[in-house]
Amino acid sequence: MISPNKPILAIDFDGTIVENRYPGIGKPMLFAFETLKKLQDQGHILILWTYRSGKSLDEAVEFCKKNGIEFYAVNKSYPEEEYSEKISRKINADIFIDDRNIGGFYGWGGIYRELIGENDELKNKAQEKSKKGFLSSLFKK
């Protein structure tokens, strides 16, 4: 069930869902599919946002399906969106989960705790970050 109150998540494939073996498919990252399933069960909208295209993209999508994850959209903001060079390729998402984030990829356990975990300390930190803004949370005084 998709919840309008949950953030839309754009998720990279290589190095994030699976180990980076591009153009092949690496082993799943520890807790990747378990966490993605839990996020979907909680009502999060999941978009696969990856460099892959053509056959390698089809293989990645199929690999995720075999592991129980079907994305709301793949490399677009919504399923019906048509690619055009006249529109931006930026995905409309609230949170981007990628191994190339500032600070790197801190694992699916950390993502779980940050987004839906029971750890009150992390929830309080996330709420404080959203109050301060992203950049001010990066540069503590």
ChimeraX commands (.cxc) that place a marker at each C-alpha (Angstrom):
marker #1 position 0.00,0.00,0.00 radius 0.5
marker #1 position 1.46,3.38,-1.06 radius 0.5
marker #1 position 1.15,6.11,1.53 radius 0.5
marker #1 position 1.02,9.79,0.49 radius 0.5
marker #1 position 2.61,10.67,3.85 radius 0.5
marker #1 position 5.80,8.69,3.21 radius 0.5
marker #1 position 8.75,10.11,1.29 radius 0.5
marker #1 position 9.43,8.99,-2.27 radius 0.5
marker #1 position 12.75,7.12,-2.39 radius 0.5
marker #1 position 15.00,7.06,-5.48 radius 0.5
marker #1 position 17.39,4.13,-5.11 radius 0.5
marker #1 position 20.54,3.36,-7.07 radius 0.5
marker #1 position 21.27,-0.22,-8.11 radius 0.5
marker #1 position 25.04,-0.84,-8.50 radius 0.5
marker #1 position 26.90,-0.35,-5.24 radius 0.5
marker #1 position 23.66,0.25,-3.35 radius 0.5
marker #1 position 21.23,-2.64,-3.83 radius 0.5
marker #1 position 23.97,-4.96,-5.09 radius 0.5
marker #1 position 27.76,-4.93,-5.00 radius 0.5
marker #1 position 29.13,-2.93,-7.92 radius 0.5
marker #1 position 29.95,-5.40,-10.70 radius 0.5
marker #1 position 28.59,-3.34,-13.60 radius 0.5
marker #1 position 27.75,-4.36,-16.28 radius 0.5
marker #1 position 27.22,-7.66,-14.43 radius 0.5
marker #1 position 25.09,-7.96,-11.32 radius 0.5
marker #1 position 26.87,-8.25,-8.00 radius 0.5
marker #1 position 25.73,-10.00,-4.85 radius 0.5
marker #1 position 22.94,-8.27,-2.93 radius 0.5
marker #1 position 24.17,-5.83,-0.30 radius 0.5
marker #1 position 23.58,-7.00,3.26 radius 0.5
marker #1 position 19.90,-6.43,4.20 radius 0.5
marker #1 position 19.16,-4.59,0.91 radius 0.5
marker #1 position 16.10,-6.56,-0.14 radius 0.5
marker #1 position 14.84,-7.05,3.41 radius 0.5
marker #1 position 14.97,-3.29,3.99 radius 0.5
marker #1 position 13.39,-2.45,0.63 radius 0.5
marker #1 position 10.53,-4.88,1.35 radius 0.5
marker #1 position 10.01,-3.32,4.78 radius 0.5
marker #1 position 9.99,0.18,3.26 radius 0.5
marker #1 position 7.39,-0.90,0.70 radius 0.5
marker #1 position 5.30,-2.51,3.44 radius 0.5
marker #1 position 5.45,0.81,5.32 radius 0.5
marker #1 position 4.02,2.61,2.28 radius 0.5
marker #1 position 7.17,4.19,0.81 radius 0.5
marker #1 position 7.22,4.74,-2.96 radius 0.5
marker #1 position 10.37,3.17,-4.42 radius 0.5
marker #1 position 11.89,4.35,-7.70 radius 0.5
marker #1 position 14.87,2.57,-9.23 radius 0.5
marker #1 position 17.26,5.34,-10.28 radius 0.5
marker #1 position 20.30,3.94,-12.03 radius 0.5
marker #1 position 22.85,4.58,-14.77 radius 0.5
marker #1 position 21.80,1.32,-16.41 radius 0.5
marker #1 position 19.78,1.26,-19.61 radius 0.5
marker #1 position 18.66,-1.27,-22.21 radius 0.5
marker #1 position 19.49,-4.93,-21.54 radius 0.5
marker #1 position 21.51,-4.24,-18.37 radius 0.5
marker #1 position 18.59,-2.24,-16.94 radius 0.5
marker #1 position 16.15,-5.03,-17.80 radius 0.5
marker #1 position 18.45,-7.51,-16.02 radius 0.5
marker #1 position 18.58,-5.31,-12.91 radius 0.5
marker #1 position 14.79,-4.90,-12.81 radius 0.5
marker #1 position 14.32,-8.66,-13.24 radius 0.5
marker #1 position 16.89,-9.39,-10.51 radius 0.5
marker #1 position 14.97,-7.14,-8.12 radius 0.5
marker #1 position 11.67,-8.82,-9.04 radius 0.5
marker #1 position 13.20,-12.24,-8.32 radius 0.5
marker #1 position 14.16,-10.87,-4.91 radius 0.5
marker #1 position 10.66,-9.59,-4.19 radius 0.5
marker #1 position 10.94,-5.91,-5.16 radius 0.5
marker #1 position 8.93,-4.24,-7.90 radius 0.5
marker #1 position 9.50,-0.53,-8.26 radius 0.5
marker #1 position 6.83,2.13,-8.72 radius 0.5
marker #1 position 8.92,3.54,-11.60 radius 0.5
marker #1 position 12.31,2.89,-13.21 radius 0.5
marker #1 position 14.53,5.83,-14.19 radius 0.5
marker #1 position 11.53,8.14,-14.21 radius 0.5
marker #1 position 9.31,9.90,-11.69 radius 0.5
marker #1 position 6.13,7.96,-12.46 radius 0.5
marker #1 position 5.35,4.89,-14.60 radius 0.5
marker #1 position 3.63,6.76,-17.44 radius 0.5
marker #1 position 6.38,9.36,-17.89 radius 0.5
marker #1 position 7.81,9.39,-21.41 radius 0.5
marker #1 position 11.47,10.26,-21.92 radius 0.5
marker #1 position 12.07,13.46,-23.85 radius 0.5
marker #1 position 15.17,15.59,-24.27 radius 0.5
marker #1 position 12.89,18.57,-23.59 radius 0.5
marker #1 position 12.42,17.67,-19.93 radius 0.5
marker #1 position 14.88,17.27,-17.07 radius 0.5
marker #1 position 16.11,13.78,-16.24 radius 0.5
marker #1 position 16.03,14.65,-12.56 radius 0.5
marker #1 position 13.79,12.23,-10.68 radius 0.5
marker #1 position 11.08,13.68,-8.45 radius 0.5
marker #1 position 12.00,12.06,-5.13 radius 0.5
marker #1 position 12.34,13.18,-1.53 radius 0.5
marker #1 position 15.32,10.98,-0.65 radius 0.5
marker #1 position 18.08,9.58,-2.85 radius 0.5
marker #1 position 19.80,6.42,-1.64 radius 0.5
marker #1 position 23.11,5.99,-3.46 radius 0.5
marker #1 position 26.59,4.70,-2.71 radius 0.5
marker #1 position 28.00,8.00,-3.98 radius 0.5
marker #1 position 26.28,10.24,-1.44 radius 0.5
marker #1 position 28.36,12.66,0.58 radius 0.5
marker #1 position 29.85,10.44,3.26 radius 0.5
marker #1 position 29.28,7.31,1.19 radius 0.5
marker #1 position 26.81,4.50,1.63 radius 0.5
marker #1 position 26.41,3.60,5.29 radius 0.5
marker #1 position 24.49,0.38,4.77 radius 0.5
marker #1 position 20.91,-0.80,4.78 radius 0.5
marker #1 position 20.84,-1.22,8.56 radius 0.5
marker #1 position 21.58,2.49,8.93 radius 0.5
marker #1 position 19.00,3.38,6.29 radius 0.5
marker #1 position 16.40,1.22,8.04 radius 0.5
marker #1 position 17.08,2.88,11.39 radius 0.5
marker #1 position 17.04,6.35,9.85 radius 0.5
marker #1 position 13.77,5.91,7.95 radius 0.5
marker #1 position 11.65,3.48,9.95 radius 0.5
marker #1 position 13.69,2.08,12.84 radius 0.5
marker #1 position 12.79,2.12,16.45 radius 0.5
marker #1 position 15.92,3.99,17.50 radius 0.5
marker #1 position 14.61,7.22,19.12 radius 0.5
marker #1 position 18.05,8.84,19.07 radius 0.5
marker #1 position 18.26,8.55,15.27 radius 0.5
marker #1 position 14.65,9.70,14.86 radius 0.5
marker #1 position 15.43,12.79,16.98 radius 0.5
marker #1 position 18.57,13.50,14.92 radius 0.5
marker #1 position 16.58,13.18,11.67 radius 0.5
marker #1 position 13.93,15.55,12.98 radius 0.5
marker #1 position 16.59,18.02,14.11 radius 0.5
marker #1 position 18.28,17.85,10.68 radius 0.5
marker #1 position 15.00,18.58,8.93 radius 0.5
marker #1 position 14.49,21.60,11.19 radius 0.5
marker #1 position 18.00,22.97,10.60 radius 0.5
marker #1 position 18.18,22.17,6.91 radius 0.5
marker #1 position 20.49,19.84,5.08 radius 0.5
marker #1 position 23.61,22.00,4.75 radius 0.5
marker #1 position 23.58,23.26,8.31 radius 0.5
marker #1 position 23.36,19.66,9.53 radius 0.5
marker #1 position 26.54,18.84,7.58 radius 0.5
marker #1 position 28.60,21.62,9.05 radius 0.5
marker #1 position 28.30,21.50,12.83 radius 0.5
marker #1 position 29.71,24.48,14.70 radius 0.5
marker link #1:1,2 radius 0.2
marker link #1:2,3 radius 0.2
marker link #1:3,4 radius 0.2
marker link #1:4,5 radius 0.2
marker link #1:5,6 radius 0.2
marker link #1:6,7 radius 0.2
marker link #1:7,8 radius 0.2
marker link #1:8,9 radius 0.2
marker link #1:9,10 radius 0.2
marker link #1:10,11 radius 0.2
marker link #1:11,12 radius 0.2
marker link #1:12,13 radius 0.2
marker link #1:13,14 radius 0.2
marker link #1:14,15 radius 0.2
marker link #1:15,16 radius 0.2
marker link #1:16,17 radius 0.2
marker link #1:17,18 radius 0.2
marker link #1:18,19 radius 0.2
marker link #1:19,20 radius 0.2
marker link #1:20,21 radius 0.2
marker link #1:21,22 radius 0.2
marker link #1:22,23 radius 0.2
marker link #1:23,24 radius 0.2
marker link #1:24,25 radius 0.2
marker link #1:25,26 radius 0.2
marker link #1:26,27 radius 0.2
marker link #1:27,28 radius 0.2
marker link #1:28,29 radius 0.2
marker link #1:29,30 radius 0.2
marker link #1:30,31 radius 0.2
marker link #1:31,32 radius 0.2
marker link #1:32,33 radius 0.2
marker link #1:33,34 radius 0.2
marker link #1:34,35 radius 0.2
marker link #1:35,36 radius 0.2
marker link #1:36,37 radius 0.2
marker link #1:37,38 radius 0.2
marker link #1:38,39 radius 0.2
marker link #1:39,40 radius 0.2
marker link #1:40,41 radius 0.2
marker link #1:41,42 radius 0.2
marker link #1:42,43 radius 0.2
marker link #1:43,44 radius 0.2
marker link #1:44,45 radius 0.2
marker link #1:45,46 radius 0.2
marker link #1:46,47 radius 0.2
marker link #1:47,48 radius 0.2
marker link #1:48,49 radius 0.2
marker link #1:49,50 radius 0.2
marker link #1:50,51 radius 0.2
marker link #1:51,52 radius 0.2
marker link #1:52,53 radius 0.2
marker link #1:53,54 radius 0.2
marker link #1:54,55 radius 0.2
marker link #1:55,56 radius 0.2
marker link #1:56,57 radius 0.2
marker link #1:57,58 radius 0.2
marker link #1:58,59 radius 0.2
marker link #1:59,60 radius 0.2
marker link #1:60,61 radius 0.2
marker link #1:61,62 radius 0.2
marker link #1:62,63 radius 0.2
marker link #1:63,64 radius 0.2
marker link #1:64,65 radius 0.2
marker link #1:65,66 radius 0.2
marker link #1:66,67 radius 0.2
marker link #1:67,68 radius 0.2
marker link #1:68,69 radius 0.2
marker link #1:69,70 radius 0.2
marker link #1:70,71 radius 0.2
marker link #1:71,72 radius 0.2
marker link #1:72,73 radius 0.2
marker link #1:73,74 radius 0.2
marker link #1:74,75 radius 0.2
marker link #1:75,76 radius 0.2
marker link #1:76,77 radius 0.2
marker link #1:77,78 radius 0.2
marker link #1:78,79 radius 0.2
marker link #1:79,80 radius 0.2
marker link #1:80,81 radius 0.2
marker link #1:81,82 radius 0.2
marker link #1:82,83 radius 0.2
marker link #1:83,84 radius 0.2
marker link #1:84,85 radius 0.2
marker link #1:85,86 radius 0.2
marker link #1:86,87 radius 0.2
marker link #1:87,88 radius 0.2
marker link #1:88,89 radius 0.2
marker link #1:89,90 radius 0.2
marker link #1:90,91 radius 0.2
marker link #1:91,92 radius 0.2
marker link #1:92,93 radius 0.2
marker link #1:93,94 radius 0.2
marker link #1:94,95 radius 0.2
marker link #1:95,96 radius 0.2
marker link #1:96,97 radius 0.2
marker link #1:97,98 radius 0.2
marker link #1:98,99 radius 0.2
marker link #1:99,100 radius 0.2
marker link #1:100,101 radius 0.2
marker link #1:101,102 radius 0.2
marker link #1:102,103 radius 0.2
marker link #1:103,104 radius 0.2
marker link #1:104,105 radius 0.2
marker link #1:105,106 radius 0.2
marker link #1:106,107 radius 0.2
marker link #1:107,108 radius 0.2
marker link #1:108,109 radius 0.2
marker link #1:109,110 radius 0.2
marker link #1:110,111 radius 0.2
marker link #1:111,112 radius 0.2
marker link #1:112,113 radius 0.2
marker link #1:113,114 radius 0.2
marker link #1:114,115 radius 0.2
marker link #1:115,116 radius 0.2
marker link #1:116,117 radius 0.2
marker link #1:117,118 radius 0.2
marker link #1:118,119 radius 0.2
marker link #1:119,120 radius 0.2
marker link #1:120,121 radius 0.2
marker link #1:121,122 radius 0.2
marker link #1:122,123 radius 0.2
marker link #1:123,124 radius 0.2
marker link #1:124,125 radius 0.2
marker link #1:125,126 radius 0.2
marker link #1:126,127 radius 0.2
marker link #1:127,128 radius 0.2
marker link #1:128,129 radius 0.2
marker link #1:129,130 radius 0.2
marker link #1:130,131 radius 0.2
marker link #1:131,132 radius 0.2
marker link #1:132,133 radius 0.2
marker link #1:133,134 radius 0.2
marker link #1:134,135 radius 0.2
marker link #1:135,136 radius 0.2
marker link #1:136,137 radius 0.2
marker link #1:137,138 radius 0.2
marker link #1:138,139 radius 0.2
marker link #1:139,140 radius 0.2
marker link #1:140,141 radius 0.2
view
